[in-house]
Amino acid sequence: MNTTICCQSTAIGSKAPIVTRTISAIAAIFGAAAWIVRGDPLLFGVAMVALAGAQVTSYVRAKAESLGWDATVGIIERPERVMIIITAIGLGFLEVALWVLAVGSVVTIGQRLAAVLRQVGEEP
């Protein structure tokens, strides 16, 4: 048995962490949304904006970095999203947290797109 295979870098191995983080983010927000907004269509919509915003935020950064640009700006990045949702679950203010995540994600997407556009404009 070749034991060095587990230590080699592979194309799939380099992508696994981002995939698992993405799945966990989706599961956490969707689970919170499904639980807290069972009877509130508006709040469910807010939760879906937060969920989509989290995914687009990560995608904009990954795409920018793959093209050699920096998109690490934004008011609510992954660590902030995780802490907001964990704190909200623990203290019982999920409704407020979903609004914060939804608005913060949209703002963060705008900040990242603006940062990338500035860098694109600076290229010769």
Secondary structure as GFF3:
##gff-version 3
##sequence-region A 1 124
A	DSSP	three_ten_helix	5	7	.	.	.	ID=ss1
A	DSSP	alpha_helix	11	36	.	.	.	ID=ss2
A	DSSP	alpha_helix	41	66	.	.	.	ID=ss3
A	DSSP	alpha_helix	78	91	.	.	.	ID=ss4
A	DSSP	alpha_helix	94	122	.	.	.	ID=ss5
###
